[in-house]
Amino acid sequence: DRPGRIAVIGDIVDGRLPRAQIQMRVRHKDGHLVWVQEALRVISRDGQGRPRRLVGVAQDISPVKAREEELERLTAE
């Protein structure tokens, strides 16, 4: 999922997006995958428009993704 995240961050940094929310999988230190939702935005830029500060919040949404997968499975049955 890294290429998609990098592209979205580039869009925020370059000013094409004012903010973004990304859902991605990350590998936990013990090896299993965790779904994370990340909200990002630039809160200040310098005189040339370059970002000075990017803030974000990340949340583990693995339980939500598990429920979505279960609903899809039940719907398919």
Backbone as CSV, one residue per row, in Angstrom:
resi,resn,N_x,N_y,N_z,CA_x,CA_y,CA_z,C_x,C_y,C_z
1,ASP,0.818,-1.202,0.000,0.000,0.000,0.000,0.860,1.264,0.000
2,ARG,2.164,1.092,0.162,3.068,2.234,0.263,3.028,3.170,-0.948
3,PRO,3.022,2.674,-2.199,3.007,3.605,-3.337,1.789,4.540,-3.334
4,GLY,0.629,4.021,-2.970,-0.566,4.870,-2.918,-0.446,5.944,-1.860
5,ARG,0.093,5.580,-0.709,0.270,6.557,0.377,1.265,7.633,-0.038
6,ILE,2.351,7.227,-0.643,3.367,8.192,-1.086,2.768,9.166,-2.100
7,ALA,1.944,8.653,-3.020,1.313,9.519,-4.026,0.372,10.534,-3.372
8,VAL,-0.418,10.090,-2.404,-1.347,10.999,-1.731,-0.584,12.057,-0.941
9,ILE,0.468,11.656,-0.256,1.275,12.641,0.487,1.877,13.656,-0.483
10,GLY,2.328,13.197,-1.637,2.845,14.118,-2.651,1.790,15.122,-3.090
11,ASP,0.554,14.659,-3.272,-0.539,15.563,-3.655,-0.818,16.601,-2.571
12,ILE,-0.736,16.197,-1.299,-0.949,17.142,-0.207,0.195,18.153,-0.156
13,VAL,1.416,17.658,-0.208,2.597,18.517,-0.130,2.616,19.515,-1.291
14,ASP,2.257,19.068,-2.494,2.273,19.933,-3.671,1.046,20.849,-3.763
15,GLY,0.086,20.689,-2.832,-1.081,21.573,-2.816,-2.234,21.129,-3.690
16,ARG,-2.163,19.934,-4.299,-3.267,19.454,-5.138,-4.440,18.961,-4.300
17,LEU,-4.160,18.574,-3.056,-5.209,18.174,-2.111,-5.028,18.975,-0.819
18,PRO,-6.118,19.525,-0.255,-5.983,20.247,1.004,-5.787,19.310,2.196
19,ARG,-6.349,18.096,2.093,-6.227,17.071,3.149,-6.567,15.736,2.532
20,ALA,-6.259,14.685,3.251,-6.570,13.353,2.725,-6.773,12.376,3.865
21,GLN,-7.519,11.347,3.557,-7.698,10.224,4.456,-7.304,8.975,3.672
22,ILE,-6.420,8.186,4.249,-5.870,7.022,3.577,-6.135,5.788,4.427
23,GLN,-6.578,4.718,3.788,-6.668,3.428,4.462,-5.612,2.529,3.849
24,MET,-4.812,1.934,4.706,-3.706,1.121,4.210,-3.410,0.001,5.192
25,ARG,-2.698,-0.989,4.700,-2.223,-2.066,5.558,-0.775,-1.791,5.917
26,VAL,-0.450,-2.039,7.168,0.945,-1.940,7.614,1.301,-3.241,8.327
27,ARG,2.552,-3.577,8.285,2.998,-4.805,8.924,3.398,-4.504,10.368
28,HIS,2.773,-5.212,11.294,3.083,-5.098,12.714,4.467,-5.685,12.955
29,LYS,5.119,-5.278,14.039,6.471,-5.789,14.304,6.507,-7.299,14.492
30,ASP,5.358,-7.916,14.866,5.354,-9.379,14.998,4.997,-10.081,13.680
31,GLY,4.763,-9.293,12.608,4.575,-9.870,11.281,3.175,-9.852,10.715
32,HIS,2.132,-9.694,11.548,0.773,-9.700,11.004,0.414,-8.320,10.425
33,LEU,-0.576,-8.300,9.536,-1.010,-7.051,8.914,-2.065,-6.365,9.768
34,VAL,-1.977,-5.047,9.822,-2.916,-4.213,10.550,-3.455,-3.168,9.577
35,TRP,-4.776,-2.990,9.554,-5.380,-1.930,8.756,-5.321,-0.632,9.555
36,VAL,-4.851,0.438,8.912,-4.723,1.743,9.555,-5.402,2.781,8.679
37,GLN,-6.127,3.684,9.314,-6.669,4.849,8.610,-5.882,6.062,9.080
38,GLU,-5.397,6.838,8.127,-4.564,7.986,8.430,-5.207,9.228,7.828
39,ALA,-5.342,10.277,8.624,-5.850,11.569,8.147,-4.683,12.551,8.194
40,LEU,-4.445,13.251,7.079,-3.287,14.136,6.951,-3.684,15.487,6.375
41,ARG,-2.951,16.531,6.789,-3.111,17.830,6.133,-1.929,18.729,6.465
42,VAL,-1.651,19.657,5.568,-0.610,20.662,5.791,-1.266,21.799,6.566
43,ILE,-0.651,22.196,7.684,-1.247,23.284,8.457,-0.489,24.603,8.312
44,SER,0.713,24.561,7.732,1.406,25.818,7.450,2.373,25.614,6.291
45,ARG,2.533,26.684,5.527,3.450,26.711,4.377,4.345,27.938,4.487
46,ASP,5.518,27.878,3.839,6.422,29.020,3.846,6.024,30.002,2.738
47,GLY,6.803,31.023,2.562,6.512,32.060,1.568,6.477,31.556,0.138
48,GLN,7.158,30.455,-0.164,7.158,29.868,-1.506,6.074,28.802,-1.660
49,GLY,5.273,28.605,-0.624,4.202,27.610,-0.707,4.617,26.204,-0.324
50,ARG,5.864,26.036,0.103,6.318,24.711,0.533,5.785,24.412,1.931
51,PRO,5.421,23.163,2.170,4.884,22.841,3.493,5.925,22.995,4.599
52,ARG,5.494,23.601,5.682,6.344,23.710,6.870,5.933,22.708,7.922
53,ARG,4.637,22.424,7.979,4.160,21.475,8.988,3.011,20.650,8.428
54,LEU,3.172,19.344,8.508,2.154,18.371,8.098,1.732,17.636,9.364
55,VAL,0.425,17.586,9.613,-0.056,16.865,10.796,-0.924,15.707,10.350
56,GLY,-0.992,14.712,11.202,-1.800,13.552,10.872,-2.181,12.760,12.104
57,VAL,-3.191,11.945,11.915,-3.668,11.054,12.963,-3.838,9.682,12.330
58,ALA,-3.373,8.655,13.017,-3.518,7.282,12.520,-4.336,6.480,13.536
59,GLN,-5.200,5.626,12.996,-6.060,4.805,13.846,-6.104,3.389,13.303
60,ASP,-6.021,2.415,14.189,-6.146,1.004,13.814,-7.614,0.729,13.504
61,ILE,-7.899,0.354,12.250,-9.276,0.053,11.845,-9.432,-1.423,11.484
62,SER,-8.529,-2.257,11.988,-8.592,-3.689,11.692,-9.939,-4.313,12.068
63,PRO,-10.525,-3.981,13.236,-11.838,-4.561,13.552,-12.932,-4.152,12.552
64,VAL,-12.888,-2.929,12.082,-13.866,-2.463,11.100,-13.708,-3.239,9.798
65,LYS,-12.476,-3.409,9.348,-12.207,-4.147,8.111,-12.640,-5.601,8.242
66,ALA,-12.447,-6.186,9.422,-12.867,-7.574,9.638,-14.385,-7.688,9.535
67,ARG,-15.111,-6.719,10.092,-16.579,-6.736,9.987,-17.031,-6.546,8.546
68,GLU,-16.355,-5.671,7.800,-16.688,-5.473,6.381,-16.504,-6.769,5.600
69,GLU,-15.392,-7.455,5.833,-15.130,-8.715,5.144,-16.180,-9.764,5.493
70,GLU,-16.581,-9.816,6.761,-17.612,-10.769,7.186,-18.951,-10.447,6.517
71,LEU,-19.300,-9.174,6.430,-20.542,-8.767,5.771,-20.523,-9.133,4.294
72,GLU,-19.396,-8.914,3.637,-19.273,-9.279,2.231,-19.419,-10.795,2.055
73,ARG,-18.815,-11.568,2.956,-18.922,-13.016,2.886,-20.368,-13.453,3.071
74,LEU,-21.059,-12.892,4.042,-22.453,-13.243,4.286,-23.351,-12.831,3.126
75,THR,-23.075,-11.694,2.539,-23.855,-11.221,1.392,-23.675,-12.147,0.194
76,ALA,-22.457,-12.640,0.019,-22.171,-13.542,-1.108,-22.868,-14.871,-0.943
77,GLU,-23.118,-15.285,0.280,-23.801,-16.565,0.527,-25.259,-16.392,0.201
